[in-house]
Amino acid sequence: MSEAKPVKVIILGKEFHIACREEERDDLMTAALHLDEKMRHIRSNSQIGSFDRIAVMAALNIAHELVQAQSQNPPPPQNNRAITERVVAMQERIDAALAAATPDDK
């Protein structure tokens, strides 16, 4: 595996630098685009204005989609740990990016 390097993603007009290994870069970019779309949809269809609140609502919606998909097509037991580890790693990257945002960004 390669060393993690910063990758720039833009979510809801805000720039974040996320550490990511080269072999995971495309997945990160796809995830960032999906998150951006979810957040834009929430912002345009609700009265929520805070970036943090929009991010939490988007995370809950995406987690709900994941739970539904897993209940319809449960992965083989040997893949559960790998999937959980990837979801946890992505959540840690999102948390780090949100924590790095300046108060003006929130």
Protein Blocks (a to p, Z undefined) as FASTA:
>chain_A
ZZdddddddeehiacdddddfklmmmmmmmmmmmmmmmmmmmmmccbfbfklmmmmmmmm
mmmmmmmmmmmmccdfklmmmmmmmmmmmmmmmmmmmmmpcfklZZ
